[in-house]
Amino acid sequence: MITIIVSILLLLLMGASLRQIFHSLEIEHKIFSSQLFIAVMLLYTIVMIGFGLIYTVLILEGVDVYRTGIPYRRVSWIEEFIRSIYFSGVTLFTVGYGDMLPVGVGKWLAILEAMIGYTLPAALAAKVWQSNKKRD
């Protein structure tokens, strides 16, 4: 039960972050700024760490999320968190090194995270273009 609550809270935090970046784009009338760059980097970091936390919590609760090429051994929560952030980053940026494979519920979470990773740049570009077009 705690796992579900933590996962929902993390997804809500990531959703609020996505909403905030689009809201700030509506206010900002520049095509590109250092604030926008930092905001996008922060957004990706929040999403990557948020999904990393979800993966970690699920793994610590005994739910299989991903498998590695080496036999699994029990590690401390911080090592599991670091490994989960790596998996999250590889999934978010759709690099897919092949050393980790999503399994079970991890497949669906990985699909959701990859969709965010794919659509976020296009959505940001469209929003900036739309804001700039309104200004003209």
VEXGU-732415 format. One record per residue: chain; y, z, x of N, C-alpha, C in turn; residue in one letter. Coordinates in steps of 0.02 Angstrom, whole numbers, padded with zeros to 5 digits, m for minus. Each point is the difference from the previous one (the first is absolute). Example, Ala and Ser with C-alpha at 12.3 -4.5 7.8 and 13.67 -1.06 7.14 Angstrom:
2
+-------+--------+--------+--------+--------+--------+--------+--------+--------+--------+------+
: kette :    n_Y :    n_Z :    n_X :   ca_Y :   ca_Z :   ca_X :    c_Y :    c_Z :    c_X : rest :
+-------+--------+--------+--------+--------+--------+--------+--------+--------+--------+------+
:     A : m00284 :  00390 :  00660 :  00059 :  00000 : m00045 :  00060 :  00000 :  00045 :    A :
:     A :  00053 : m00036 : m00018 :  00059 :  00003 :  00042 :  00055 :  00037 : m00039 :    S :
+-------+--------+--------+--------+--------+--------+--------+--------+--------+--------+------+
# end
This chain:
136
+-------+--------+--------+--------+--------+--------+--------+--------+--------+--------+------+
: kette :    n_Y :    n_Z :    n_X :   ca_Y :   ca_Z :   ca_X :    c_Y :    c_Z :    c_X : rest :
+-------+--------+--------+--------+--------+--------+--------+--------+--------+--------+------+
:     A : m00060 :  00000 :  00041 :  00060 :  00000 : m00041 :  00063 :  00000 :  00043 :    M :
:     A :  00000 :  00040 :  00052 :  00057 :  00004 :  00046 :  00011 : m00069 :  00032 :    I :
:     A : m00054 : m00035 :  00016 :  00004 : m00066 :  00031 :  00037 : m00048 : m00045 :    T :
:     A : m00015 :  00001 : m00063 :  00032 : m00045 : m00048 :  00075 :  00016 : m00005 :    I :
:     A :  00017 :  00064 : m00004 :  00070 :  00020 : m00006 :  00039 : m00021 :  00062 :    I :
:     A : m00028 :  00013 :  00060 :  00034 : m00019 :  00062 :  00008 : m00076 :  00003 :    V :
:     A : m00051 : m00037 : m00017 :  00004 : m00073 :  00001 :  00053 : m00026 : m00048 :    S :
:     A :  00003 :  00027 : m00060 :  00050 : m00021 : m00048 :  00070 :  00016 :  00025 :    I :
:     A :  00010 :  00060 :  00028 :  00065 :  00019 :  00026 :  00022 : m00047 :  00057 :    L :
:     A : m00047 : m00018 :  00043 :  00016 : m00045 :  00055 :  00017 : m00070 : m00025 :    L :
:     A : m00037 : m00024 : m00050 :  00015 : m00065 : m00029 :  00069 :  00001 : m00034 :    L :
:     A :  00018 :  00055 : m00033 :  00066 :  00006 : m00031 :  00055 :  00000 :  00053 :    L :
:     A : m00011 :  00034 :  00056 :  00048 :  00000 :  00055 :  00010 : m00071 :  00027 :    L :
:     A : m00054 : m00036 :  00009 :  00006 : m00069 :  00025 :  00036 : m00044 : m00051 :    M :
:     A : m00015 :  00010 : m00064 :  00034 : m00038 : m00052 :  00075 :  00014 : m00002 :    G :
:     A :  00018 :  00063 :  00009 :  00071 :  00019 :  00002 :  00034 : m00032 :  00060 :    A :
:     A : m00035 : m00003 :  00056 :  00028 : m00032 :  00060 :  00011 : m00074 : m00012 :    S :
:     A : m00048 : m00034 : m00031 :  00008 : m00071 : m00017 :  00060 : m00010 : m00046 :    L :
:     A :  00006 :  00042 : m00050 :  00056 : m00005 : m00047 :  00066 :  00010 :  00036 :    R :
:     A :  00003 :  00048 :  00045 :  00062 :  00014 :  00036 :  00023 : m00058 :  00043 :    Q :
:     A : m00046 : m00033 :  00034 :  00019 : m00056 :  00043 :  00029 : m00057 : m00042 :    I :
:     A : m00029 : m00013 : m00059 :  00026 : m00053 : m00042 :  00067 :  00020 : m00031 :    F :
:     A :  00008 :  00063 : m00016 :  00064 :  00024 : m00026 :  00054 : m00006 :  00053 :    H :
:     A : m00015 :  00017 :  00062 :  00049 : m00006 :  00054 :  00018 : m00073 :  00013 :    S :
:     A : m00046 : m00046 : m00011 :  00015 : m00070 :  00009 :  00049 : m00025 : m00054 :    L :
:     A : m00003 :  00030 : m00059 :  00047 : m00018 : m00052 :  00070 :  00022 :  00017 :    E :
:     A :  00007 :  00056 :  00034 :  00065 :  00027 :  00019 :  00026 : m00037 :  00062 :    I :
:     A : m00043 : m00012 :  00048 :  00019 : m00033 :  00063 :  00010 : m00074 : m00012 :    E :
:     A :  00057 : m00027 :  00021 :  00014 : m00071 : m00011 : m00007 : m00042 :  00063 :    H :
:     A : m00021 :  00030 :  00054 : m00011 : m00038 :  00061 : m00069 : m00031 : m00002 :    K :
:     A : m00008 : m00057 :  00032 : m00066 : m00032 :  00004 : m00046 :  00041 :  00044 :    I :
:     A :  00026 :  00025 :  00055 : m00040 :  00041 :  00046 :  00044 :  00052 :  00032 :    F :
:     A : m00026 :  00059 :  00008 :  00037 :  00053 :  00033 : m00049 :  00044 :  00037 :    S :
:     A :  00025 :  00039 :  00045 : m00044 :  00047 :  00036 : m00028 :  00052 : m00048 :    S :
:     A :  00040 :  00019 : m00051 : m00025 :  00048 : m00049 : m00059 : m00028 : m00040 :    Q :
:     A :  00005 : m00065 : m00016 : m00055 : m00032 : m00036 : m00063 : m00003 :  00043 :    L :
:     A :  00009 : m00017 :  00064 : m00057 : m00002 :  00046 : m00034 :  00068 :  00005 :    F :
:     A :  00041 :  00051 :  00009 : m00028 :  00069 :  00006 : m00033 :  00020 : m00065 :    I :
:     A :  00030 : m00018 : m00057 : m00029 :  00017 : m00064 : m00068 : m00033 : m00010 :    A :
:     A : m00006 : m00063 :  00020 : m00064 : m00035 : m00006 : m00052 :  00031 :  00046 :    V :
:     A :  00019 :  00016 :  00061 : m00047 :  00032 :  00047 : m00022 :  00068 : m00027 :    M :
:     A :  00047 :  00038 : m00028 : m00017 :  00064 : m00029 : m00046 : m00008 : m00060 :    L :
:     A :  00013 : m00050 : m00041 : m00043 : m00012 : m00058 : m00071 : m00016 :  00022 :    L :
:     A : m00008 : m00045 :  00048 : m00068 : m00015 :  00025 : m00033 :  00062 :  00029 :    Y :
:     A :  00038 :  00041 :  00035 : m00028 :  00061 :  00030 : m00023 :  00048 : m00055 :    T :
:     A :  00041 :  00008 : m00052 : m00019 :  00044 : m00056 : m00063 : m00024 : m00034 :    I :
:     A : m00004 : m00065 : m00013 : m00059 : m00028 : m00033 : m00062 :  00009 :  00045 :    V :
:     A :  00007 : m00014 :  00065 : m00056 :  00006 :  00047 : m00024 :  00073 :  00005 :    M :
:     A :  00046 :  00046 :  00007 : m00019 :  00071 :  00004 : m00026 :  00025 : m00067 :    I :
:     A :  00030 : m00022 : m00054 : m00023 :  00021 : m00066 : m00072 : m00021 : m00014 :    G :
:     A : m00016 : m00063 :  00014 : m00070 : m00022 : m00009 : m00045 :  00034 :  00051 :    F :
:     A :  00025 :  00012 :  00061 : m00039 :  00036 :  00050 : m00018 :  00070 : m00024 :    G :
:     A :  00048 :  00033 : m00033 : m00014 :  00066 : m00028 : m00051 : m00003 : m00057 :    L :
:     A :  00006 : m00051 : m00042 : m00048 : m00008 : m00054 : m00070 : m00011 :  00029 :    I :
:     A : m00007 : m00044 :  00049 : m00065 : m00012 :  00032 : m00027 :  00065 :  00030 :    Y :
:     A :  00044 :  00037 :  00035 : m00022 :  00062 :  00032 : m00025 :  00051 : m00050 :    T :
:     A :  00039 :  00010 : m00053 : m00020 :  00049 : m00051 : m00067 : m00020 : m00031 :    V :
:     A : m00008 : m00063 : m00016 : m00063 : m00022 : m00029 : m00058 :  00011 :  00048 :    L :
:     A :  00009 : m00017 :  00063 : m00054 :  00009 :  00050 : m00017 :  00073 :  00007 :    I :
:     A :  00050 :  00043 :  00003 : m00013 :  00072 :  00008 : m00034 :  00029 : m00062 :    L :
:     A :  00007 : m00034 : m00057 : m00034 :  00021 : m00061 : m00070 : m00030 : m00005 :    E :
:     A : m00020 : m00039 :  00051 : m00067 : m00028 :  00001 : m00007 : m00070 : m00030 :    G :
:     A :  00056 : m00032 : m00016 : m00001 : m00067 : m00030 :  00003 : m00051 :  00057 :    V :
:     A : m00047 : m00047 :  00001 :  00002 : m00054 :  00050 :  00057 : m00047 : m00016 :    D :
:     A :  00043 : m00012 :  00050 :  00057 : m00044 : m00009 : m00006 : m00060 :  00047 :    V :
:     A : m00021 :  00013 :  00062 : m00010 : m00053 :  00048 : m00056 :  00019 :  00048 :    Y :
:     A : m00026 : m00051 :  00033 : m00051 :  00011 :  00051 :  00025 : m00031 :  00065 :    R :
:     A : m00022 :  00029 :  00054 :  00016 : m00028 :  00066 : m00063 : m00028 :  00032 :    T :
:     A :  00009 : m00038 :  00053 : m00057 : m00030 :  00034 : m00042 :  00050 :  00038 :    G :
:     A :  00028 :  00059 :  00013 : m00037 :  00052 :  00036 : m00027 :  00050 : m00051 :    I :
:     A : m00054 :  00034 :  00016 : m00027 :  00050 : m00046 :  00052 :  00054 : m00016 :    P :
:     A :  00004 :  00019 : m00064 :  00050 :  00048 : m00021 : m00017 :  00069 :  00027 :    Y :
:     A :  00050 :  00034 :  00025 : m00007 :  00070 :  00020 :  00058 :  00039 : m00030 :    R :
:     A : m00014 :  00060 : m00017 :  00051 :  00043 : m00030 :  00055 :  00014 :  00051 :    R :
:     A :  00063 : m00009 : m00020 :  00057 :  00013 :  00044 :  00048 :  00047 : m00037 :    V :
:     A :  00049 :  00025 :  00036 :  00049 :  00044 : m00031 :  00042 : m00040 : m00050 :    S :
:     A :  00035 :  00034 : m00044 :  00040 : m00035 : m00050 :  00056 : m00041 :  00031 :    W :
:     A :  00028 :  00023 :  00056 :  00054 : m00038 :  00032 : m00027 : m00065 :  00030 :    I :
:     A : m00060 :  00003 :  00030 : m00030 : m00062 :  00026 : m00017 : m00048 : m00057 :    E :
:     A : m00024 :  00028 : m00055 : m00015 : m00041 : m00058 :  00063 : m00031 : m00029 :    E :
:     A :  00054 :  00038 :  00000 :  00064 : m00024 : m00025 :  00026 : m00057 :  00045 :    F :
:     A : m00005 :  00007 :  00065 :  00022 : m00052 :  00047 : m00042 : m00063 : m00010 :    I :
:     A : m00065 :  00009 : m00007 : m00045 : m00058 : m00012 :  00017 : m00033 : m00067 :    R :
:     A :  00016 :  00040 : m00050 :  00017 : m00026 : m00066 :  00067 : m00037 :  00001 :    S :
:     A :  00048 :  00024 :  00039 :  00064 : m00035 :  00006 : m00011 : m00067 :  00034 :    I :
:     A : m00043 : m00002 :  00051 : m00016 : m00063 :  00033 : m00030 : m00049 : m00051 :    Y :
:     A : m00049 :  00024 : m00038 : m00032 : m00042 : m00051 :  00053 : m00024 : m00051 :    F :
:     A :  00044 :  00046 : m00019 :  00053 : m00017 : m00047 :  00046 : m00054 :  00028 :    S :
:     A :  00021 :  00008 :  00062 :  00044 : m00049 :  00031 : m00032 : m00069 :  00006 :    G :
:     A : m00063 : m00001 :  00020 : m00036 : m00063 :  00006 : m00006 : m00033 : m00069 :    V :
:     A : m00011 :  00040 : m00051 : m00006 : m00026 : m00068 :  00068 : m00023 : m00026 :    T :
:     A :  00052 :  00041 :  00008 :  00067 : m00016 : m00025 :  00026 : m00065 :  00029 :    L :
:     A : m00010 : m00009 :  00064 :  00025 : m00060 :  00034 : m00053 : m00055 :  00001 :    F :
:     A : m00056 :  00012 : m00034 : m00055 : m00048 : m00008 : m00022 : m00032 :  00065 :    T :
:     A : m00003 :  00041 :  00052 : m00022 : m00024 :  00065 : m00076 : m00005 :  00000 :    V :
:     A : m00034 :  00053 : m00023 : m00072 :  00001 : m00006 : m00037 : m00011 :  00066 :    G :
:     A :  00004 :  00047 :  00045 : m00032 : m00007 :  00065 : m00075 : m00007 : m00004 :    Y :
:     A : m00031 :  00028 : m00052 : m00072 : m00005 : m00007 : m00037 :  00061 :  00025 :    G :
:     A :  00036 :  00049 :  00029 : m00034 :  00060 :  00024 : m00008 :  00052 : m00055 :    D :
:     A :  00033 : m00011 : m00058 : m00007 :  00046 : m00056 : m00008 : m00043 : m00063 :    M :
:     A : m00041 :  00024 : m00045 : m00017 : m00038 : m00060 :  00008 :  00046 : m00061 :    L :
:     A :  00040 : m00020 : m00050 :  00005 :  00042 : m00060 : m00065 : m00001 : m00040 :    P :
:     A : m00016 :  00058 : m00028 : m00060 :  00006 : m00042 :  00018 :  00040 : m00063 :    V :
:     A : m00039 : m00009 : m00052 :  00009 :  00039 : m00061 :  00070 : m00006 : m00028 :    G :
:     A :  00029 :  00057 : m00018 :  00067 :  00002 : m00028 :  00051 : m00024 :  00051 :    V :
:     A : m00017 :  00003 :  00064 :  00044 : m00024 :  00053 :  00015 : m00074 : m00006 :    G :
:     A : m00047 : m00039 : m00028 :  00012 : m00071 : m00011 :  00059 : m00011 : m00047 :    K :
:     A :  00001 :  00038 : m00054 :  00053 : m00008 : m00050 :  00067 :  00025 :  00026 :    W :
:     A : m00002 :  00055 :  00037 :  00062 :  00024 :  00030 :  00026 : m00049 :  00052 :    L :
:     A : m00046 : m00029 :  00039 :  00020 : m00049 :  00051 :  00030 : m00063 : m00033 :    A :
:     A : m00028 : m00021 : m00056 :  00028 : m00057 : m00036 :  00071 :  00016 : m00023 :    I :
:     A :  00010 :  00058 : m00029 :  00067 :  00021 : m00023 :  00049 :  00002 :  00059 :    L :
:     A : m00021 :  00029 :  00055 :  00044 :  00005 :  00059 :  00015 : m00069 :  00029 :    E :
:     A : m00050 : m00043 :  00004 :  00011 : m00067 :  00026 :  00046 : m00040 : m00045 :    A :
:     A : m00005 :  00010 : m00066 :  00045 : m00034 : m00046 :  00072 :  00021 :  00013 :    M :
:     A :  00011 :  00064 :  00011 :  00067 :  00024 :  00017 :  00023 : m00031 :  00065 :    I :
:     A : m00043 : m00002 :  00050 :  00017 : m00029 :  00064 :  00018 : m00074 : m00004 :    G :
:     A : m00035 : m00037 : m00043 :  00013 : m00072 : m00009 :  00064 : m00012 : m00040 :    Y :
:     A :  00009 :  00037 : m00054 :  00054 : m00016 : m00047 :  00067 :  00031 :  00019 :    T :
:     A :  00000 :  00053 :  00038 :  00063 :  00033 :  00017 :  00050 : m00046 :  00035 :    L :
:     A : m00020 : m00037 :  00052 :  00050 : m00044 :  00033 :  00027 : m00053 : m00047 :    P :
:     A : m00043 : m00030 : m00040 :  00023 : m00051 : m00048 :  00047 :  00029 : m00052 :    A :
:     A : m00017 :  00060 : m00025 :  00042 :  00032 : m00049 :  00068 :  00019 :  00029 :    A :
:     A :  00000 :  00024 :  00061 :  00064 :  00017 :  00033 :  00043 : m00062 :  00011 :    L :
:     A : m00031 : m00054 :  00023 :  00037 : m00062 :  00011 :  00028 : m00027 : m00065 :    A :
:     A : m00039 :  00002 : m00053 :  00023 : m00024 : m00065 :  00057 :  00043 : m00026 :    A :
:     A : m00004 :  00065 :  00010 :  00052 :  00045 : m00023 :  00065 : m00011 :  00038 :    K :
:     A : m00004 : m00009 :  00066 :  00060 : m00013 :  00040 :  00030 : m00066 : m00021 :    V :
:     A : m00041 : m00051 : m00009 :  00024 : m00066 : m00021 :  00034 :  00004 : m00068 :    W :
:     A : m00032 :  00036 : m00046 :  00027 :  00008 : m00067 :  00067 :  00037 :  00001 :    Q :
:     A :  00004 :  00053 :  00040 :  00062 :  00038 :  00006 :  00055 : m00043 :  00031 :    S :
:     A : m00017 : m00039 :  00049 :  00048 : m00043 :  00033 :  00024 : m00056 : m00047 :    N :
:     A : m00045 : m00026 : m00041 :  00016 : m00054 : m00047 :  00048 :  00026 : m00054 :    K :
:     A : m00010 :  00062 : m00023 :  00045 :  00030 : m00049 :  00071 :  00007 :  00027 :    K :
:     A :  00005 :  00013 :  00064 :  00064 :  00010 :  00032 :  00040 : m00065 :  00004 :    R :
:     A : m00035 : m00056 :  00007 :  00033 : m00066 :  00005 :  00031 : m00023 : m00063 :    D :
+-------+--------+--------+--------+--------+--------+--------+--------+--------+--------+------+
# end
